[in-house]
C-alpha cells in the first residue's frame, strides 16, 4: 500500500470520517492521525460491521485523496 503524505505540516490536525444512516439518522464517526487507504478501509469496515450481509449500502465520497487510490486499484 502507498500512503499519500500531506504537502504541509498538520500541526495536530485530525482526519474525520463520518457516515450517516439516512433511514435512522444515526451517525458513525472516526478520527485518524493519518489519511491512508487503510484508514478509510478500516472506517468502512466499522460502518458495515453491524449490517446484515445482504443489506445494500450506498456510499457517496467527496474528493478526499484516498478515494482516487481506491477507485484505481
C-alpha positions as CSV (number, residue, x, y, z in Angstrom):
1,X,0.0,0.0,0.0
2,X,1.1,3.5,-0.7
3,X,0.2,6.3,1.7
4,X,0.0,9.8,0.3
5,X,1.6,12.5,2.5
6,X,0.3,15.9,3.0
7,X,2.3,18.7,1.5
8,X,2.0,20.8,4.6
9,X,2.6,20.3,8.4
10,X,-0.7,19.2,10.0
11,X,0.0,20.7,13.5
12,X,-2.1,18.2,15.3
13,X,-5.0,18.2,12.8
14,X,-7.1,15.1,12.8
15,X,-9.0,13.5,9.9
16,X,-12.7,12.9,10.3
17,X,-14.6,10.0,8.6
18,X,-18.3,10.1,9.1
19,X,-21.3,8.1,7.8
20,X,-25.0,8.9,8.1
21,X,-27.7,6.3,8.0
22,X,-30.4,8.4,6.4
23,X,-33.2,5.9,7.5
24,X,-32.4,6.3,11.2
25,X,-30.4,9.5,11.4
26,X,-27.6,7.5,13.2
27,X,-24.0,8.8,12.6
28,X,-20.9,6.7,12.8
29,X,-17.7,8.7,13.1
30,X,-14.0,8.1,13.5
31,X,-10.9,10.3,13.6
32,X,-7.5,9.3,12.5
33,X,-4.0,10.8,12.7
34,X,-3.2,9.8,9.1
35,X,-5.3,9.7,5.9
36,X,-4.3,6.5,4.2
37,X,-6.2,3.9,2.2
38,X,-6.0,1.6,5.3
39,X,-7.6,4.3,7.5
40,X,-10.5,4.6,5.1
41,X,-10.9,0.8,4.7
42,X,-11.0,0.4,8.5
43,X,-13.7,3.0,8.7
44,X,-15.8,1.4,6.1
45,X,-15.4,-1.9,8.0
46,X,-16.8,-0.1,11.1
47,X,-19.7,1.2,9.0
48,X,-20.8,-2.2,7.8
49,X,-19.9,-4.4,10.8
50,X,-23.4,-4.4,12.3
51,X,-25.3,-4.6,9.0
52,X,-26.9,-7.8,7.6
53,X,-24.8,-9.4,4.9
54,X,-27.5,-8.9,2.3
55,X,-28.0,-5.2,3.1
56,X,-27.4,-2.8,0.2
57,X,-25.2,0.1,1.1
58,X,-24.8,3.3,-1.0
59,X,-21.6,5.3,-0.4
60,X,-21.1,8.9,-1.6
61,X,-17.5,10.1,-1.4
62,X,-16.0,13.6,-1.7
63,X,-12.7,14.3,-3.3
64,X,-10.6,13.0,-0.4
65,X,-7.3,11.8,-1.9
66,X,-7.6,8.2,-0.7
67,X,-10.7,7.7,-2.8
68,X,-8.7,8.1,-6.0
69,X,-6.4,5.2,-4.9
70,X,-9.5,3.1,-4.0
71,X,-11.0,3.6,-7.4
72,X,-7.9,2.8,-9.5
73,X,-6.9,-0.4,-7.9
